[in-house]
Structure formats: C-alpha cells, structure tokens
Amino acid sequence: MTTFAPKFLLTQLLMVFTLVTVMAQQSSISGVVTSDDGEPMPGVTITIQGTSTGTITGLDGQYSLTAEKGDVLIFSFLGFKTQNITLQNQTSLDVQLEVDIQSLEEVVVVGYGTVNKSDLTGSVSSVDADKITAFPVLSATQTLQGRAAGVQIQSNNGGQPGAGYSIKIRGGSSISASSNPLRVVDGFVGAEMPPPEDIASIEVLKDASATAIYGSRGANGVIMITTKKGKSGQIKVDFNSSYSVQEVSNRLDLLNGEQFAEYMQEFGTYEFQGSNTDWQDEIYRSGIVSNNQISVSGGNEKTRFYVSGTYFDQKGVVVGSDYNRYSINGSVDSDISKRVKIGTNFYGRRSTVNGIRTQEGTGGSGQAGVIGSAFRFNPDLGIYNDDGSFVTSFIGGGEVDNPFALADQFKRESVTDRFQTNNYAQFSIFDWLDFKSTVGLSINNSREGEFWPSTLIFGRGNNGAASISSGKQSNFLNENYFSVHKEFDQHKIGWVTGYSFQKTVSESWEASATGFISNSSSYWALSQGSEAGTPVSRLVQIITKSYYTRVNYSLLDRYKFTATARYDGSSNFAKNKKWAFFPSAAIAWNVKDEPFMQNVGLFDHLKVRASYGRSGNQAIGAYQSLASLKPTYSGRDGENAIAIENLANHDLTWETTAQTDIGLDMGFVKGRVNVSLDLYEKNTYDLLYERPVPSYLGILTNSSAPTLLQNTGEINNRGYEFTINSKNMVGAFEWSTDLIISANRNKVMKLSDTLQTANVGVYPGHLLLSSDIQLLEVGKPLGVFYGYVYQGIYQNGDTFLGGESETQAGGEKYADLSGPEGVPDGVLDSYDRKIIGDPNPDFTWSLNNTFSYKNFDLNIFLIGVHGQDMLNFTLMELETLSGTSNTTKKALNRWIPEDPNTNVPSAVPGRGFKMSDKYVFDASYIRVKNIVLGYNIPDKVLDKVNIRRLRIYASAQNLFTITNYPGLDPEVAYRVSSAPNVNIGLDYASYPNVKSYTFGINLGF
C-alpha cells in the first residue's frame, strides 16, 4: 500500500500535465466567412483535413471550431474556390472566398461545338449522367421524362420489353410527318443512343437559335448525346450491376365465373361452365430485369480511351414477352501532334425481342390480342378442352382464342444488329482557327419472323401461317467545318461554317406461306407451306446536303449575339423544291454585369434572352413527290395487275417551323438558387399533310379514303417552361431540389382551302365506330375527341328520343343537341355530336429531391401530368353490356326493373358501341417515378482493399400513382406510333405498365 500511493500520485500528475499540454496546443478558432464582395456567407463547410471533424457557418457567416496548431482547415462552398489554411497560433480567422469562375462557366454542348453556359443565347436543357442512370431503363430516352423542361416522353406500348418511345419537344409540330426530335450522338446525326451508363450528358436544344444549325431536321428539336471519354492517368475499371423485379401496376376488376354466368343468362339460355379462371392471373407473371455494364478507361497525355460492354436482359410481366441486348461502346482520342487530333467513336449491339400480340387493329374472330382477350374471355372456362386442345369462346359473335393460348403459342421474334462509328480528324491551323472533318457510318440489319400455329384460330384456318421479313439500312455522313475562336479587347467571336453530306439506303424484303403439315415448321421453313404469299422487296435512298454557318459575338461579356443559317437540300422533295434556307438570330444580355447592377445584391446572375428563326421538317417517306404504282388483283387468272398508288406532286417541299423564344435566367443566394423561364411560340406552315382526294381519281389505298401528300395547313404551339434548381441545405446534411413546370397549347390554324375539319381517329375495327372520333378542326387543339354527350340512363316515364336512341327503360340516354335546322329535333343522330375532350395536357411537372448525409443519399423523383383526357376503348368494349364479352364488376349494379336506382344501364343484346363522353376520362396523374436509397462505402475502408468506389443502392420505380382514371394506367397509348401527333389519348389492350424494385451496385477500381 505504501508503494502504491506514490505511483498513483505520480500517474495523476502525469495525466494532468498531459491534459494541460494538449489544451495548450488546442484552441477555439472562430471567425467570419465572406464572399469577395464582403457579404457574409451562411452554409460554408469547414473541415479539418484528414478527419471527420467540422462545422458550417451560420446565417451571419460566423463559425467556431476546436483545432490544433498545424491543422489544415478546408473552407468549401458551391460555386466558390476551396481554400486550405494551415493554423498557426491564432484564435481568430476571417476568410474571404473567391468566386470559382470555372464552376460558373459550365460547358454546354450545341451543334458543331460547345459554349459556356453564360454565353448561351438559345434555350437548352441539360441532363447529367447521374440522372440518366438514376434507375435501370432500356433506353436513355426514358430518363428524359421529367428531366428536361418542355419534353414529353410517351411509351408506344406501356411496359412492353423493347417498346419504343414517342418524344415531343414543345408539342407536336406536324400532322402527317414525324415530330420526333433529331438525335445527334457525338456529332453523328441520326445515330442511336448507347446505353445510359455510357452517356456523360444529354442536351436538349429547343428554340430556333439552338436548332437552326441543323436546319432541315431541327423543327422538332435536337437531342445532343455526349458519351463518356477516357482521361489521361491511371486506368479505371467500373462495374455497374442492377437486378429488378417487376409486377403489373394495376388490374381491371372483372366478373368471376359465377357472376359472368348469371350476367349472360339475361341474353338467353346460358349454363355455368364450371371454372373460375382469372385470365389476368394466367398471363401475368413476375418480370425480371438484369442490367450489367463494365467499362475500362484511361490513357496518357497523347492518347485516351474508353470501352464498355453492357448486357441487358428483361423477362416481361406478360407470358411470352422478353428482350435482351448485348452492346459494346467505346472511343479513342489521340493527339498526333500539337496541332492534329484524331479519334473514333464506335457502338455495336445485338437485340432480340420475343413479342406478343397487343394493341390489335381489330379483335374480331381469330384476331384478339393477349391483353384484350384476357379482359373479354369467359371466366367460367378453363385453358384446355378435354382433348387437350385450347378452349375458345364464341360469345362475341366470332371465335376468340383464350389469352394463355395466345401468349404461349403465337411466336414473334425480332433480331436487330447495329454497328455505328464516327471518326474525326481535327487540325489546329492557327491558335484561333480549327478545321474538323468527320466520317460516320452506321449499318442496321433486322429480321422479324411470325408464326401462327394451327392451335390458334387464325393458324387453324390457314393450316399454319408464317412470315419472315428482313431489312438492311446503311447511313453515311460526312461533315467538314471550320471553327474560329478569337478574342481581342472587349470582343469575343466564335464562328462555325461547313458542309454536310448524308446518304441513307434502306433495303427490305419479306415472304410468307400458309398450309403447313406440322406446327414445328415455324417461319424458318416457308418452303414447307403449301401456298406461298406474294413476296415483297423494296429499295429506298435518301440524300441530304447542307451548307451551314453560325456566328457568336460577345461584347464586354455582357451582350451576346448569335446568327445561324443553313441551306438544305433533300431528295425527298420535288425536283425544283428540294432546297430551302433556314436562318435564325438570337441575343442575350447579361444584365447583372452592368455597372448599375453592381450594388443590387439580390442577383448572382441575371440574363435575358430572345431568339427567332426557322427550321424545317423532311420526316416523310422517300419518293412521295413522284407518281407510284401498286400491285393489285387481276381480273384474269395468271396475270399481274397494277394500279395507281400515289399521284405526282411537283410542288412538294419542306414543312417549316418559325419559332420565337424569350428567356430569363436568374441566380440567387450565392449560386444556391437558379431559375430559368422561357416563353415560346411556334408556327408550323406548309404542313406535310395527307390531304383527302376524290375516290374517282382511282388511287389504290388500304383504306376507303385516298389521300395525296401536299404542303397545306398550319399549326400553332405556344407555351412556357419554368425550371428552378436549389441547394436548400448544405454542409454535413445536404438537400437539393429540381422543379420543372411546362405547359404547351397547340391549335390547328389552317388545314386546306377546302377543309375546316378532318377525321384522324383510329380504333379497334371490331367496335365498328366511325373515323371521326378524333378531329383536326381549325381553331381547336390537335386530335380532339368528337361524339355524343352521355346523360345517364332512361327510367320508366321518360320521353325517348327517336333515331339512334334506345327506347326502353334502362337504356343509355344521350343529349339531343341539334338537328338539320340547327336546333334540337327530338331525334338522336350525327347532328347531336360535339367536341367532348382534349387529349393534350394542360401542363406537366416534375419534382426531384436529393438528400445526402455523410455516406448516405436518398432521391425522390415525382412527375405529374394534368388536364389530359383519354378515350378508353377497353371500357367501351367491356361496359356496353351487350353480352359480347366479359365485363367489369360495374355490371353487378346494372339496371333491372326490380332495382332501377342505378347509373349503370341494363344488359341489352345488340346494343352497339357508341362514341360518347361516357368513355372519355380525365387522365391527370401524379406518379412517384423513382425512389432510391444509396450508401457509399467510406474511402478509408476502400483504400485498404484498393477499391476506388463502391456504392450499393435499392430503388423502386412507379411505386404508386394518384389518379382518378378508371383504366389500367393513364400513361398508355394505343397505336401512337402510326400517327404520334394526332392519335393521342387512346387506350385499348396495351401492354401494362409496371412497378419495379431494384437492387444494384456501382464498383470502381
């Protein structure tokens, strides 16, 4: 005990001495952080280098932190240069942060070059790589939905594997010609987008100033894709992998077997067939998406490279539907000398689609699709007959295959091989003058085969039917242009001028046969068919030549001017109408840089933009200015015959869009809040429009209404785009928000000298509707719905209309609006129809919130569409209650004499389908598009195993939707690819949209 006390005392004295020494070395450092204009800066992050110790400044810019002598304090804030300061013995340290000019001068890709964002005069939206890869998708096109103001993305067929997408920028600007924007990948016009993981950024050029450099193809906007490139330094290997489980987002609530039998007994003798089959259960399954990509990049000061391979595999949520894709993408850039650079970009892929029949043009006898049949088919029947054959139904007047048989037996396979490369050589003639020449080539080979076995109705009627088609398309592009970049005194000049030549050659052929001995033949053995179909072959060539120039001029870094001109010639048009001139001009004023604004602290930057210009559209088929012939049936056996397919039009020329844009860009709160507002108006005239012509001209078409492509008519689009990006919280916990709101109004200004209204509607043929269910009408939006006004159901004692009206209680009741004399006449007929809906949305929006704390990040992405109407053919077919199909459970509340208090009509045989507002619904919706939670493994852990980065994440797509639309999903389209500008807002038998749950990793070495 006596020896312990001195040791204990000595130990305590040493501890006290050590504590005092440490306290003497540590000190509380405090101060104020200001900007270079002396304003306090809240939210500045201050950390001690090599540690996790840190703090952030308060609202007055003040901070306080405990640190030691020799510690390095790191002061950082978005948009300002980071400062590292080594502590001495001071206890007070005030810091002034300098604006980081480079971070403010974001580079934006435009046609044939780049510009600093502050120098931009046109309307351009940028989407970065992290948003492009926010969730696994088939195409980067999908990732643009809600990411860029004024851009509308619509799947052509719900969640079908391999389905394409319709894109509109600032509304549809055509009728018969395509409104899809031009795609430019690393300078290759018309190239295919590589997988999202290979894309560095996407720029959407929207106004005429931005798009006019592409003249003839810029009327619908331009999507500029920049792929990832290698950088000098250590070789990097990145691996990205995700696995998703999918399920259908919604189902229709249909009658079960017993309910269906009881319903059918109202139409005559019917016996319950003994089954309770939920056909949606039979065709739906859990879908799977596997996406894997590996890339290698690196190089030295002379040569850089990037190469990646991707495998995308999807098993669809409907039996029989699958998609897979193998692709390779890469680039090599080399500095041959100080003044010469060369490089190449390449992309290749093979994709295979196993498809099913959906969105059928008619669901008549033997023509039903999988989804349509699942809704219509008898639920009291099973899949197989006693003899093992597939059950069919006859209740609709024609025989219909059961949906499982259609999904399992019908075979459709599409295989596509594509390779594209773009090669360049750039010569720096002087420090201020460059010349660049590019040569691009793409080759696209495709093949599609179909087989209807005799186990299906159509195949049985033909003893098996098979067809196969194939095609090859080659696209050659050569660009040659000079670039000038010159600065002197207060002037800055950029000039691009050049020549473009592009040639596209398309070859296709197809063959078919029927009468097969065995169902094992498929489309690979057409020679086994007893009767060959008429073979078809085609050859199409399109050549486009262009001369273009653009001048950018900046004075005092405050006044920006851009003038662009392009002279285009296309072989698509008539002999003396091939060439057209497309100019544009734009100005921008950096108001914040004016002397009188220096004492106005509200704005960090303030720029006003204005532009006007014209761009063209040639998105039609080749040779349509020429007369053409078409084979037809001969009146004599063994002889061929031809008929007139198209009349010559020696005046056919460019469709032209003139666009005006006024924009405002603002920045607040030291770069933490940025706002952009654009107002625009587009007038498209000389429309490439299929104008109806008299049938006595003898034009042979596939419909009863022959047409001739002419330049006639005018469409107007006007709207606004509002974008706000904000850093709401900075520091250890960060929160940023992106809000986009867009609105577009379109109107038909003119059709032709003889037309004020035109019919454009498409519908399932077996519904026997008229083609005027959708209209083009002068003064109205594109594709408005036209039909009767539904008023409920007749009750006993009501006065019945004549004409097409039902005349018994329980029948459907429609409004008598007019008659031959312009007043109601007590008769229901075509005079009583009116415009009953508008499929164009009033406005769309998206809200993207990103949160991060230490190594965790959370992103929540919502989209909204408001004011769009949708015509639901599916509910029209199911709820007409005429005994021709199964129906929804609304039929359980149908009118019967014993219970007339309902708004559901009675079940009546022979009731026809009628176009009315009963089936036009408000399809507005709000959707949680994506939620993702990620975790980045700390660097100190990864450094021990030589891993550069490792992120794991879980996400959910289309998690839930808020809508009053009674159909499967408000984000669908029926046969929109046939006429994307006017066949909008239609819903019938589409592939369902899906919910996805995803797990993934991002790994880098």
Secondary structure, DSSP 8 states (H G I E B T S, - for coil): -TTHHHHHHHHHHHHHHHHHHHHHHEEEEEEEEEETTS-B-TT-EEEETTSS-EEE--TTSEEEEEEETT-EEEEE-TTB--EEEE--S-SB--EEE-B-HHHHS-EEEETTEEEEGGG--S-EEEEEHHHHTSS--S-HHHHTTTTSTTEEEEESSTT-TT--EEEEESS---SSS----EEEETTEET-----GGGEEEEEEE-SHHHHGGGGGG-TT-EEEEEE----SEEEEEEEEEEEEEEEES----B--HHHHHHHHGGGS-----S----HHHHHB--EEEEEEEEEEEEE-SSEEEEEEEEEEEEE-SBTT-EEEEEEEEEEEEEE-SSSEEEEEEEEEEEEEEE----S-S--STT---HHHHHHHS-TTS-SB-TTS-B-EE-TTSS-EE-HHHHHHH-EEEEEEEEEEEEEEEEEEEETTEEEEEEEEEEEEEEEEEEEE-TTSHHHHHTTSEEEEEEEEEEEEEEEEEEEEEEEETTEEEEEEEEEEEEEEEEEEEEEEEE--S-TT-GGG-GGGSSEE---EEEEEEEEEEEEEEEEEEEETTTEEEEEEEEEEEETTS-TT--EEEEEEEEEEEEGGGSGGGTT-TT-SEEEEEEEEEEEEE--S-TTTTS-EEEEE--SSTT--EEEEEE---TT---EEEEEEEEEEEEEETTTTEEEEEEEEEEEEES-EEEEE--GGG----SSSS-EEEEE--EEEEEEEEEEEEEEEE-SSEEEEEEEEEEEEEEEEEE--SS-SEEE-----GGG---GGGEEEETTS-TTEEEEB-EEEE--TT----EETS--STTSEEE-----TTSS--SEESGGG-EEEE--S-SEEEEEEEEEEETTEEEEEEEEEEES-EEEEHHHHHHHS-SSSS--BGGGGGB-BTTB---SB----TT-----BGGGEEE--EEEEEEEEEEEE--HHHHGGGT-SEEEEEEEEES--EEE---SS-SS--SSGGGSTTTS-SEESS----EEEEEEEEEEE-
